[in-house]
Amino acid sequence: MASRSHEVDIAPFTIWNSAFEDRMSLLAKLEESHRAVRKKFLLHRLIVVASLPQQLADRKDLGVHYEELNQRLQRYYQGDAITGLLLLYPTCMLHVIESSSEVLVSLLQDLRDMQEQPHCVLIEAPRVLVMSHDLPSRLFQQWSYKVLNVPARVGGMLSRDGLEKEEEEDTDTLVSTALSMLLKLGNHLLKATKGSKMPLGSVLDAVPEMIVPQDILVQLLSRGDLLSPQQYLQAYHTPLHILMDSERTWPPPEQLRCEF
């Protein structure tokens, strides 16, 4: 009887300990799952610019190309959502894409492949404007494109305050101006389209002053400072070699030998 009484006394503690261990293991599993998701998918943003060939009859063909490419990538990289904005100017394009690093590398490879085609009719001379890593949030809710019918400006450039400037800006200033305008445009679109059924094209038509001027993109494409997709991918896949200080001396120092 004493032995049975003892078993009855410890049973509640055994059940409580078992339940506590189950709760802890469930919490540990959830934390491990969240860590795995965060490790698998970090948000990055790629911004590229490119000239449009004169033989491109309909700029919508480029938009359709990226729509189909995005669908293929999302089927292959399931769970890696693609958001962004493709602006098609009369003579050039500006493309902002937000997704995982694998998706963005695939988009760069597609640009490289198109550029290497002898008679590509969709783009010319693509350049990487910027690649941003580990972003806290998205700037766009979905991916879309817009055909812009803006006249090409002749003469001075536009400064950040919208005033015309006769002197030529350096590349860093042009990039900074374009990024600043893109961030303002993205924040405006995020607020204007949230919970609204208004199409994106109508929102963009209402704020033409927020759209990066075509002249800035033309100036950027004329500079040699920006990397092409091929150059960026080559730098991306090239291993990092660190040159030690000892390798800079001649003759090389003798190897130290340990004698026991």
C-alpha positions in Angstrom: 0.0 0.0 0.0 2.8 2.4 0.8 4.3 1.7 -2.6 1.0 2.4 -4.4 0.4 5.5 -2.3 3.8 6.8 -3.3 3.0 6.1 -7.0 -0.2 8.1 -6.7 1.6 11.0 -5.1 4.2 11.4 -7.8 1.8 10.9 -10.8 0.6 14.6 -11.0 4.2 15.8 -11.0 5.1 13.3 -13.7 2.2 14.5 -15.9 3.1 18.1 -15.2 6.7 17.6 -16.1 5.8 15.8 -19.3 3.4 18.6 -20.4 6.0 21.2 -19.6 8.6 19.3 -21.7 6.1 19.1 -24.6 5.5 22.9 -24.4 9.1 23.7 -24.3 9.9 21.4 -27.3 7.0 23.0 -29.3 8.4 26.4 -28.5 11.8 25.3 -29.5 10.5 23.9 -32.8 8.6 27.1 -33.6 11.7 29.2 -32.9 13.8 26.9 -35.0 11.3 27.1 -37.8 11.3 30.9 -37.7 15.1 30.9 -37.7 15.1 28.6 -40.7 12.7 30.8 -42.6 14.6 34.0 -41.8 17.8 32.3 -42.8 16.3 31.0 -46.1 14.6 34.2 -47.2 16.2 37.6 -46.6 14.7 40.5 -48.4 16.9 42.2 -51.0 16.3 45.0 -53.6 17.8 45.3 -57.0 17.5 48.4 -59.2 18.7 48.3 -62.8 18.5 50.7 -65.7 18.8 50.0 -69.4 18.4 51.6 -72.8 15.5 50.5 -75.1 16.4 49.6 -78.7 14.9 51.7 -81.5 13.6 48.6 -83.1 11.4 47.9 -80.0 8.0 48.5 -81.6 5.9 48.0 -78.4 7.4 48.6 -75.0 4.7 46.4 -73.5 6.7 43.4 -74.9 9.3 44.0 -72.3 6.7 44.2 -69.5 5.2 40.9 -70.8 8.7 39.4 -70.8 9.2 40.2 -67.1 5.7 39.1 -66.2 6.4 35.6 -67.6 9.9 35.5 -66.1 8.5 36.4 -62.7 5.9 33.7 -62.9 8.5 31.1 -63.8 10.8 32.2 -60.9 8.0 32.1 -58.4 7.1 28.6 -59.4 10.7 27.5 -59.1 11.4 29.5 -55.8 8.2 28.9 -54.0 7.6 31.3 -51.2 10.0 33.9 -52.5 7.5 36.6 -53.4 8.5 39.1 -56.1 7.5 42.8 -55.8 8.6 45.9 -57.5 8.0 48.3 -60.3 9.1 48.5 -64.0 9.0 52.0 -65.5 9.2 52.0 -69.3 10.3 55.4 -70.7 10.4 56.3 -74.4 14.2 55.5 -74.6 15.1 53.6 -71.4 13.8 51.6 -68.5 14.0 51.6 -64.7 13.4 48.3 -62.9 13.0 47.9 -59.1 12.8 44.3 -57.9 12.4 43.0 -54.3 12.9 39.3 -53.5 15.4 36.8 -52.3 19.0 36.8 -53.5 18.4 33.7 -55.7 15.6 35.4 -57.6 17.6 38.6 -58.1 20.6 36.6 -59.4 18.3 34.9 -61.8 17.0 38.3 -63.0 20.6 39.5 -63.5 21.4 36.3 -65.5 18.4 36.9 -67.7 19.7 40.5 -68.3 23.1 39.1 -69.1 21.7 36.5 -71.5 19.6 39.1 -73.3 22.6 41.4 -73.6 24.7 38.7 -75.1 22.1 38.0 -77.9 23.4 39.4 -81.2 20.1 41.0 -82.1 18.3 41.7 -78.9 15.2 43.8 -79.4 14.2 44.3 -75.8 17.0 46.0 -74.0 20.5 47.6 -74.6 23.4 48.2 -72.2 21.8 47.3 -68.9 23.5 48.6 -65.8 23.1 47.8 -62.1 22.2 50.9 -60.2 22.2 49.5 -56.7 21.8 46.2 -54.8 20.4 46.6 -51.2 20.6 43.6 -48.8 18.7 42.5 -45.7 15.9 45.0 -45.9 13.4 45.4 -43.0 10.3 45.7 -45.2 9.1 45.9 -48.8 8.6 49.2 -50.7 5.9 47.7 -53.1 3.0 45.4 -52.4 3.1 43.7 -55.8 5.1 43.7 -59.1 3.7 45.8 -61.9 4.9 47.8 -64.9 3.9 51.2 -66.4 4.5 52.6 -69.9 5.4 56.3 -69.6 4.9 58.8 -72.3 7.2 61.5 -71.0 9.0 63.9 -73.4 12.7 63.7 -73.4 14.2 66.9 -71.8 16.9 68.8 -73.6 19.5 70.8 -71.7 20.2 71.0 -68.0 19.6 68.3 -65.4 17.1 68.3 -62.6 18.3 68.8 -59.0 16.6 67.2 -56.0 14.4 70.3 -55.5 13.2 70.1 -59.1 15.2 73.1 -60.4 17.1 72.9 -63.6 20.9 72.8 -63.4 23.2 73.5 -66.2 26.3 71.8 -64.8 26.8 68.1 -65.2 26.4 66.1 -62.0 28.7 63.3 -61.0 27.5 59.7 -60.9 27.2 59.5 -57.1 24.9 62.5 -57.1 22.8 61.1 -60.0 22.4 57.8 -58.2 21.5 59.5 -54.9 18.9 61.6 -56.6 17.3 58.7 -58.4 17.2 56.6 -55.2 15.7 59.4 -53.2 13.0 59.9 -55.7 12.3 56.1 -55.9 11.9 55.9 -52.2 9.5 58.8 -52.1 7.5 57.3 -55.0 7.5 53.9 -53.3 6.2 55.3 -50.0 3.5 57.2 -51.8 2.4 54.2 -53.8 2.4 52.1 -50.6 0.0 54.6 -48.9 -2.1 55.3 -51.9 -2.8 51.7 -52.9 -3.2 50.2 -49.4 -6.8 49.2 -49.1 -7.7 50.9 -52.4 -8.9 49.5 -55.7 -7.3 52.4 -57.7 -5.0 51.0 -60.4 -1.3 51.7 -60.1 -1.3 53.5 -63.4 -3.8 56.0 -62.2 -1.8 56.7 -59.1 1.4 57.2 -61.1 -0.4 59.6 -63.5 -1.4 61.7 -60.6 2.1 62.3 -59.4 4.4 62.8 -62.4 6.7 64.9 -60.3 7.7 61.9 -58.2 8.8 59.8 -61.2 12.6 59.8 -61.9 13.2 62.0 -64.9 14.3 60.2 -68.1 17.3 62.6 -68.4 18.8 61.3 -65.2 18.6 57.7 -66.4 20.1 58.7 -69.8 23.0 60.4 -68.0 23.6 57.3 -65.8 23.6 55.0 -68.8 26.2 57.2 -70.5 28.6 56.8 -67.6 31.1 53.9 -67.3 31.0 53.8 -63.5 28.0 51.4 -63.2 28.5 47.6 -63.6 26.9 45.6 -66.3 25.0 42.4 -65.2 27.9 40.3 -66.5 30.4 42.3 -64.5 28.3 42.2 -61.3 27.7 38.4 -61.6 31.4 37.9 -62.2 32.2 39.9 -59.0 29.4 38.0 -57.2 30.7 34.5 -58.1 34.4 35.3 -57.8 35.9 34.0 -54.5 37.5 36.5 -52.2 41.3 36.1 -52.0 43.0 37.8 -49.1 46.7 38.7 -49.7 48.7 38.3 -46.5 51.4 40.7 -45.5 53.9 37.9 -45.5 53.2 37.3 -49.2 54.3 40.9 -50.1 57.9 40.2 -49.1 60.7 38.7 -51.1 62.3 36.3 -50.5 59.5 34.6 -48.7 60.1 34.0 -45.0 61.2 30.5 -44.0 58.6 28.3 -42.5 58.8 27.9 -38.8 59.6 24.4 -37.6 58.7 23.0 -34.3 61.3 20.7 -32.7 60.3 18.4 -29.9 
